[in-house]
Amino acid sequence: MLPDPAENNNAVFAYLKSRGIDARIIKRCIDEGIIFQTNMFYLRKEDGSYERKYCPPQVVFVGKDKDGIAKYACTRSCKGNEKHDAYGSDKAFSFSIPEDGSRSVWVFESAVDLLSHMTLCGYSRNDYSTHRISLGGISPVALHQFLTDHPEVRYVNLALDADEQGREATKSITEFLGDRYKVYDHPPINGKDYNEDLLYRQEQFRAKRRSSDIER
């Protein structure tokens, strides 16, 4: 049950910018309808019906199947830490950004980590076209579905969190995929996840610029 879109995406844009995400990537996702702002959610009542409830702005990350039909949505507050999956969501179709013709996929725990990696790659001259998917946690069900829907993929890049759960999930998924794919482990270099890595590098860059300005 997708929540209704708000009149604009201003709060979502500001929130994702505060997380370091490149404005061009945010706009692309909004234009493609896989990110939007909502100011409501559905509350399930005891009789099984649903009631609309209004709330502070939330960002909605939409997951679609290979035919472009929405099958999953998770929401995250733009003002706090509240987050949940929409009713009826199928985690096999978590938030992803496919790229036609790519034979590789990068795998992240969260949508924000996925977008952070896209932003980091945009800074690099070695940026290349690749599928990206988020698991909505550490369950590999979305990866299994994605590989089924994209049989051309041969290279799997695991970019899960650098904590105990992320490390254990990386090991488990690697063992499960076995020899069917070339599997690579790419934990974040700085911090627990790719968003922390992105924010750290951006702050380092700003500090370097401030230092250069003082020297001049």
C-alpha positions as CSV (number, residue, x, y, z in Angstrom):
1,M,0.0,0.0,0.0
2,L,1.9,3.0,-1.3
3,P,1.4,6.2,0.8
4,D,0.1,9.2,-1.2
5,P,2.7,11.6,-2.5
6,A,2.9,15.0,-0.9
7,E,2.4,18.2,-2.9
8,N,6.2,18.6,-3.3
9,N,9.5,16.8,-2.4
10,N,11.2,19.7,-0.6
11,A,11.7,17.9,2.7
12,V,13.0,14.8,1.0
13,F,15.4,16.8,-1.1
14,A,16.7,18.6,2.0
15,Y,17.0,15.4,4.0
16,L,18.9,13.5,1.3
17,K,21.2,16.5,0.7
18,S,22.0,16.5,4.4
19,R,23.1,12.9,4.0
20,G,25.5,14.0,1.3
21,I,23.6,12.6,-1.7
22,D,24.3,14.3,-5.0
23,A,21.3,16.5,-6.1
24,R,21.4,15.1,-9.6
25,I,20.9,11.6,-8.2
26,I,18.0,12.7,-6.0
27,K,16.3,14.4,-9.0
28,R,16.8,11.3,-11.2
29,C,15.2,9.0,-8.6
30,I,12.3,11.5,-8.1
31,D,11.8,11.7,-11.9
32,E,11.7,7.9,-12.1
33,G,9.2,7.7,-9.3
34,I,11.3,5.5,-7.0
35,I,11.7,8.2,-4.4
36,F,9.0,10.7,-3.2
37,Q,7.8,12.5,-0.2
38,T,4.7,11.6,1.8
39,N,3.0,13.2,4.8
40,M,0.8,10.2,5.7
41,F,0.9,6.6,6.5
42,Y,-1.7,3.8,6.9
43,L,-2.5,2.4,10.3
44,R,-4.1,-1.0,10.4
45,K,-7.0,-1.2,12.8
46,E,-8.2,-4.2,14.8
47,D,-11.0,-5.0,12.3
48,G,-8.4,-5.3,9.5
49,S,-9.2,-2.0,7.8
50,Y,-6.7,0.8,7.3
51,E,-6.9,4.4,8.6
52,R,-5.0,7.3,7.1
53,K,-2.8,9.1,9.5
54,Y,-0.9,12.3,8.9
55,C,2.7,12.7,10.0
56,P,5.8,14.8,9.5
57,P,7.5,14.5,6.1
58,Q,8.8,11.0,5.2
59,V,10.9,9.8,2.3
60,V,9.5,6.8,0.4
61,F,11.9,4.4,-1.3
62,V,10.0,2.3,-3.9
63,G,11.1,-1.1,-5.1
64,K,9.8,-2.3,-8.5
65,D,9.8,-5.7,-10.3
66,K,11.4,-6.2,-13.7
67,D,8.2,-4.9,-15.4
68,G,8.3,-1.6,-13.4
69,I,5.5,-2.4,-11.1
70,A,5.8,-1.3,-7.5
71,K,6.1,-4.3,-5.1
72,Y,7.9,-2.8,-2.1
73,A,8.2,0.5,-0.3
74,C,10.0,1.6,2.9
75,T,9.6,5.0,4.5
76,R,12.0,6.9,6.6
77,S,11.3,10.1,8.6
78,C,13.0,13.3,7.3
79,K,13.0,14.6,10.8
80,G,13.8,11.6,13.0
81,N,14.8,7.9,13.0
82,E,11.4,6.3,12.4
83,K,11.3,3.9,9.5
84,H,9.1,1.0,8.4
85,D,8.0,-1.0,5.4
86,A,4.7,-0.3,3.8
87,Y,1.9,-2.9,4.3
88,G,2.1,-5.6,1.6
89,S,5.7,-5.0,0.7
90,D,7.6,-7.9,-0.8
91,K,11.3,-7.6,0.3
92,A,12.3,-9.7,-2.8
93,F,11.8,-6.4,-4.7
94,S,13.6,-3.9,-2.5
95,F,14.8,-0.5,-3.6
96,S,17.2,-0.8,-6.6
97,I,18.6,1.2,-9.5
98,P,19.2,-1.2,-12.5
99,E,21.4,-0.2,-15.4
100,D,20.7,-1.8,-18.8
101,G,23.3,-4.1,-20.1
102,S,25.5,-4.3,-17.0
103,R,26.9,-7.6,-15.9
104,S,27.7,-6.5,-12.4
105,V,25.6,-5.6,-9.3
106,W,26.6,-3.8,-6.1
107,V,24.7,-4.8,-3.0
108,F,23.9,-2.6,0.0
109,E,21.9,-2.9,3.2
110,S,20.0,0.4,2.8
111,A,18.7,2.7,0.1
112,V,20.8,5.6,1.5
113,D,24.0,3.5,1.3
114,L,23.2,2.7,-2.3
115,L,22.7,6.4,-3.1
116,S,25.9,7.2,-1.2
117,H,27.9,4.8,-3.4
118,M,26.4,6.4,-6.5
119,T,27.5,9.8,-5.2
120,L,31.0,8.6,-4.4
121,C,31.4,7.0,-7.9
122,G,30.3,10.3,-9.4
123,Y,33.4,11.9,-7.9
124,S,35.7,9.3,-9.6
125,R,37.0,9.2,-13.1
126,N,36.5,5.5,-13.0
127,D,32.8,5.6,-12.6
128,Y,31.0,2.9,-14.6
129,S,27.5,1.6,-15.3
130,T,26.4,-1.1,-12.8
131,H,23.3,-2.4,-11.2
132,R,22.7,-1.4,-7.6
133,I,20.3,-3.0,-5.1
134,S,19.5,-2.6,-1.4
135,L,18.4,-5.5,0.7
136,G,16.4,-3.5,3.3
137,G,18.6,-5.2,5.9
138,I,20.8,-8.2,5.6
139,S,18.4,-10.8,4.2
140,P,19.6,-11.9,0.8
141,V,16.1,-12.5,-0.7
142,A,16.2,-9.3,-2.8
143,L,19.6,-10.4,-4.2
144,H,18.3,-13.8,-5.1
145,Q,15.3,-12.3,-6.9
146,F,17.5,-9.8,-8.7
147,L,19.9,-12.4,-10.0
148,T,17.0,-14.5,-11.2
149,D,15.6,-11.5,-13.1
150,H,19.0,-10.5,-14.5
151,P,20.7,-13.7,-15.7
152,E,23.3,-11.6,-17.5
153,V,24.9,-10.7,-14.2
154,R,28.3,-12.4,-13.5
155,Y,29.9,-10.1,-10.9
156,V,28.5,-9.5,-7.4
157,N,30.0,-6.8,-5.3
158,L,28.9,-7.0,-1.6
159,A,29.0,-3.6,0.1
160,L,27.4,-4.5,3.4
161,D,28.1,-2.7,6.7
162,A,31.4,-3.0,8.4
163,D,29.8,-4.3,11.6
164,E,29.4,-7.8,13.0
165,Q,26.1,-8.4,11.3
166,G,27.3,-7.1,8.0
167,R,30.4,-9.1,8.0
168,E,28.5,-12.3,8.9
169,A,25.9,-11.6,6.1
170,T,28.7,-11.1,3.6
171,K,30.3,-14.4,4.5
172,S,27.0,-16.2,4.3
173,I,26.0,-14.7,1.0
174,T,29.4,-15.4,-0.5
175,E,29.2,-19.1,0.5
176,F,25.6,-19.4,-0.9
177,L,26.5,-17.9,-4.3
178,G,29.5,-20.3,-4.5
179,D,31.1,-20.6,-7.9
180,R,28.2,-19.3,-9.9
181,Y,29.4,-15.7,-9.7
182,K,32.6,-13.8,-9.2
183,V,31.9,-12.3,-5.7
184,Y,33.9,-9.4,-4.2
185,D,33.8,-7.9,-0.7
186,H,33.8,-4.1,-0.6
187,P,33.1,-2.9,3.0
188,P,33.2,0.9,3.5
189,I,36.7,2.3,4.0
190,N,35.6,4.9,6.6
191,G,32.8,4.3,9.2
192,K,30.2,1.6,9.5
193,D,28.4,2.0,6.2
194,Y,28.7,3.8,2.8
195,N,26.8,6.9,4.0
196,E,29.3,7.4,6.9
197,D,32.1,6.9,4.4
198,L,30.6,9.5,2.0
199,L,30.1,12.1,4.8
200,Y,33.6,11.5,6.1
201,R,35.2,12.0,2.7
202,Q,33.1,15.1,2.1
203,E,34.1,16.6,5.4
204,Q,37.8,15.8,4.6
205,F,37.5,17.6,1.3
206,R,35.9,20.7,2.9
207,A,38.6,20.8,5.6
208,K,41.3,20.6,2.9
209,R,39.7,23.5,1.0
210,R,39.4,25.6,4.2
211,S,43.1,24.9,4.8
212,S,44.0,25.9,1.3
213,D,42.0,29.1,1.6
214,I,43.8,30.1,4.8
215,E,47.2,29.5,3.2
216,R,46.4,31.8,0.3
